[in-house]
Amino acid sequence: MSWMNSRRSGIREYKCDFIKEVSLRQVIVPGWSQEKLSQARVLFAGAGGLNGEVIEGFVRKGGGEAHVCDHDTVSKSNLNRQKFYKRDLYKNKAIHLCKNMKNQGYLGTRLFAYPRSFQDLGIAQINPMIIVCGVDNQIEGTRSEVAQVASQLEIPAIIYAVSTDASYGYVFVQEPGKACWGCVFKPELTASDTTRSNSSKTCAPSPACCDILKALAGHVLYALDSLLMDRKRDWNYRVISLDRSEMLISKHVSKREGCELCHRAQLNR
């Protein structure tokens, strides 16, 4: 064996040992499979406060591929809770979130940025295993679009949102053949539900801070694990409230007869 080959072998052994040490404590979590997580290819719709927290966790844990899409740019009001810095101001969120996340993990996650909306994305080229939708409430139709596309592709989706007063939020897990997002929220589907809202329209600012985003992110990350590994989950719909105990909901929602979104997805398969 030449000196160069020996040196390269030593580097590979060092990297393997380093990775084992980094993941030493998470691989002993009941139901954990680092191999399955490392093979995951997840599409994240949105690169703001919601998905920023989840993508950071995904990278830290060693997820395989994170494909991130967002057409929006970073503003000053984002800096109190999103994974951006002053140097990122007025630049695309998807690109600069991926740049900021590349040094957050040590287990080989690959990051791909798409500076466009979910509706403008060529999903067939990505071929995701799971879609995670964490978008602004102001972006009309994206959640129903994600739910419909995931149903058509017969892949799971995690769709979640925060309330306009930043005090509570929900996480919904959609799986093939089971209840879809429309079964729970019964949206009135119109032509505009599958188009991006006009980005030039200005809206009054709503309350926003990182507390509820972190609370929701933990549930989304666990739900993501449960779809990839043998981590147990007996719910598909959960509401998390910071200030009202009566709002805490955790249940398994069944398919709703007459769901228009399920019907549309079935027709488009």
Buried (B, 14 or more C-beta within 10 A) or exposed (E): EEEEEEEEEEEEEEEEEEBEEBBEEBBEEEEBBBEBBBEBBBBBBBBBBBBBBBBBBBBBBBBBBBBBBBBBBBEEEBBEBBBBEEEBBEBBBBBBBBBBBEEBBBBEBEBBBBBBBBBEBEBEEBEBBBBBBBBBEBBBBBBBBBBBBBBBBEBBBBBBBBBEEBBBBBBBBBBEEBBBBBBBBEBEBEEEBBBBBEEEEEEEEEEBEBEBBEBBBBBBBBBBBBBBBEBEBEBBBBBBBEEEEEBEEBEEBEEBEEBBBBEBBEEEE
